[in-house]
C-alpha cells in the first residue's frame, strides 16, 4: 500500500451493511512505522 497523505495512518475496516455491504475504512494517526497510510 502506498501513502497518499501527509501523515502515516493505521487503517481499520468495519463491515457496513447499510452501505451496500461494503467496508468502511477508518484512519487513525500512528507513528511513521505504522503499516499503511490513509487512502484518499
Backbone as numpy.savetxt, mean C-alpha at the origin, in Angstrom:
# Nx Ny Nz CAx CAy CAz Cx Cy Cz
8.28 -4.55 -6.50 7.44 -3.35 -6.50 8.32 -2.11 -6.50
7.92 -1.14 -7.28 8.71 0.08 -7.37 8.09 1.18 -6.54
8.92 2.12 -6.17 8.42 3.24 -5.37 7.80 4.28 -6.29
6.65 4.78 -5.88 6.01 5.79 -6.71 5.63 7.01 -5.88
6.19 7.09 -4.69 5.96 8.30 -3.92 7.18 8.58 -3.06
7.21 9.71 -2.44 8.40 10.21 -1.80 8.83 9.37 -0.60
7.89 8.91 0.17 8.25 8.15 1.36 7.99 6.67 1.17
8.71 5.86 1.90 8.46 4.43 1.88 7.25 4.11 2.73
6.43 3.21 2.24 5.22 2.84 2.95 5.13 1.33 3.07
4.37 0.89 4.05 4.05 -0.53 4.13 2.61 -0.68 3.67
2.39 -1.61 2.75 1.06 -1.76 2.18 0.31 -2.91 2.84
-0.91 -2.63 3.23 -1.76 -3.70 3.76 -3.03 -3.76 2.93
-3.39 -4.95 2.51 -4.57 -5.11 1.68 -5.72 -5.66 2.51
-6.89 -5.10 2.29 -8.06 -5.60 3.00 -9.17 -5.89 1.99
-9.83 -7.01 2.18 -10.90 -7.42 1.26 -12.10 -6.51 1.42
-12.59 -5.99 0.32 -13.68 -5.03 0.37 -14.84 -5.47 -0.52
-15.78 -6.26 0.01 -16.88 -6.79 -0.77 -17.83 -5.71 -1.28
-17.75 -4.52 -0.69 -18.65 -3.45 -1.12 -18.07 -2.72 -2.33
-16.87 -3.11 -2.74 -16.24 -2.46 -3.88 -15.90 -3.49 -4.94
-16.92 -4.16 -5.44 -16.74 -5.16 -6.50 -15.76 -6.26 -6.10
-15.76 -6.60 -4.82 -14.89 -7.66 -4.32 -13.42 -7.44 -4.64
-13.01 -6.20 -4.64 -11.60 -5.92 -4.88 -10.90 -5.60 -3.57
-9.59 -5.64 -3.61 -8.83 -5.34 -2.41 -8.61 -3.84 -2.30
-8.75 -3.35 -1.08 -8.46 -1.95 -0.82 -7.08 -1.88 -0.19
-6.25 -0.98 -0.67 -4.89 -0.89 -0.16 -4.74 0.30 0.77
-4.11 0.04 1.90 -3.85 1.12 2.85 -2.34 1.27 2.97
-1.90 2.51 3.06 -0.47 2.77 3.13 -0.11 3.41 4.46
0.96 2.92 5.05 1.44 3.51 6.29 2.93 3.79 6.16
3.33 4.95 6.63 4.73 5.32 6.54 5.56 4.43 7.46
6.62 3.87 6.91 7.54 3.06 7.70 8.96 3.53 7.44
9.91 2.80 7.89 11.30 3.17 7.68 11.68 2.91 6.22
12.85 3.38 5.84 13.30 3.23 4.46 13.59 1.77 4.13
13.62 0.94 5.13 13.92 -0.47 4.89 12.65 -1.29 4.73
11.52 -0.61 4.68 10.25 -1.33 4.55 10.13 -1.94 3.17
9.28 -2.94 3.06 9.07 -3.58 1.76 7.94 -2.88 1.03
8.23 -2.47 -0.19 7.20 -1.84 -0.99 7.03 -0.38 -0.68
6.28 0.28 -1.55 6.00 1.70 -1.36 4.54 1.95 -1.69
4.11 3.12 -1.32 2.72 3.47 -1.57 2.46 3.60 -3.06
1.46 2.88 -3.60 1.14 2.98 -5.03 0.44 4.30 -5.32
0.54 4.74 -6.55 -0.12 5.99 -6.93 -1.63 5.81 -6.91
